[in-house]
Amino acid sequence: MNAVTNTVWEDIIGQFRVNHPQLVRGWFCDLKPEQLNGGIIRIQAANHAQVRYLEQHCRLALTEAAQASTGRLVSVAFDVDETKADSNGRSPGAPASGQDELSLNPDFTFDNFVTGPCNRLAHAAGVAIAEDPGHAYNPFFVHGCVGLGKTHLLQAICQALQKRTPETRCYYISCETFINHFIEAVECGALHQFRYRYRHVDILVIDDIQFLAERERSQEEFFHTFNTLHQSHRQIILSADCPPSEIPSLEERLTSRFNSGLVALMDRPCLETRMAIVRKKAKLRCITVPEDVVHLIASRIDTNIRDLEGALTRIDALSHAHGGQLTLELAETALGGNSRRIVKIPVILETVADRFNVKVSELQGKKRSKTITYPRHVSMYLARQLTSQSLEEIGNYFGGRDHTTVLHASRAITRLLETDSDANELIQEMTREIRNATH
């Protein structure tokens, strides 16, 4: 058995950073080489979430780096640092309830969650739940489009809870897993075991609960599971791509229960929040990004957080191909395929005002007559569809209205378009006009 010297370990990590920068995480500095025995370098991580990340993404890359640094045919293995594990041998962040749990990403913590007007309520509620589960907000239902941080928030709650009280039985799964477990239990006559699994946890966290739609028997079973947990003051956390009332074919009794707690929207981030997200993602991956490049990425990519991270990955990869120098010109090259016309809300307001023969000031004013309300709703809908502005930012263009007003207007027009062909044609005409007017 041989110890791995600090010099050798630093060389291994250094080669890993150079050859696989996209895999580097900020917590790598806390990894410890335990020993070299039988041709295997054992590496200690702080918790099971980190071990899973290393196993799934870094084993081959670290093995290559270790072989290059030592000049020997060695491999790597990963262990949890037992000094940081609880009395049951489970570290903070480890699964509490056994098989089929979704893996917790060690990066998805509250410290790494960037807050802004788009998600401040959801984040505050998540922190409160982690401090007082089952009482603060129960149930907690968070919704928003893909890639806006719902999964990050759910995992941050789970990891904070397990770090604060390691004995907490926290079960984090997808809705698909719940449905599959139920189907298997019915087929095997094992409903008793199924119910025990789901009704004897402290925290039940289910991602993408909208997939319960049109699953009548699964909805029935979840209804009783929900009641059992809620009556026992066990925390229930759910996420979906839309609010409870908009999940198709969801039973009214489930809708009312989901709405009985806190329902929080996670909206698209504004420019300042996107810039903060880029800085955070860069820091997590140990990438130094100039401020002008941060602004370029955030202004060019306005869809979701995953696309921001993808843009950062492309720029970093290109910089390594050009000697590691990350410049604005290089970033422009990496993002060249994403250049597009930017639609401005004033252009939308002018187009709608002209089409409906009203004044822009009336669209932004307080009048609520039908002749003003309808074009105002159309303006908000088009702003939501054609711009990267958050609900709060759109509301500011309409006399400082709050995000719920914009959301209501957008949904009202969406429902209208499903049944009114004339309205559909009008919206399409204005959309083409607005895009043609945008330079």
Secondary structure, 3 states (H helix, E strand, C coil): CECCCHHHHHHHHHHHHHHCHHHCCHHHHHCEEEEEECCEEEEEECCHHHHHHHHHHHHHHHHHHHHHHHCCCCEEEEEECHHHCCCCCCCCCCCCCCCCCCCCCCCCCHHHCCCCCCCHHHHHHHHHHHHCCCCCCCCEEEECCCCCCHHHHHHHHHHHHHHHCCCCCEEEEEHHHHHHHHHHHHHHCCHHHHHHHHHCCCEEEEECHHHHCCCHHHHHHHHHHHHHHHHCCCEEEEEECCCHHHCCCCCHHHHHHHHCCEEEECCCCCHHHHHHHHHHHHHHCCCCCCHHHHHHHHHHCCCCHHHHHHHHHHHHHHHHHCCCCCCHHHHHHHCHHHCCCCCCHHHHHHHHHHHHCCCHHHHHCCCCCHHHHHHHHHHHHHHHHHCCCCHHHHHHHCCCCCHHHHHHHHHHHHHHHHHCHHHHHHHHHHHHHHHHHCC
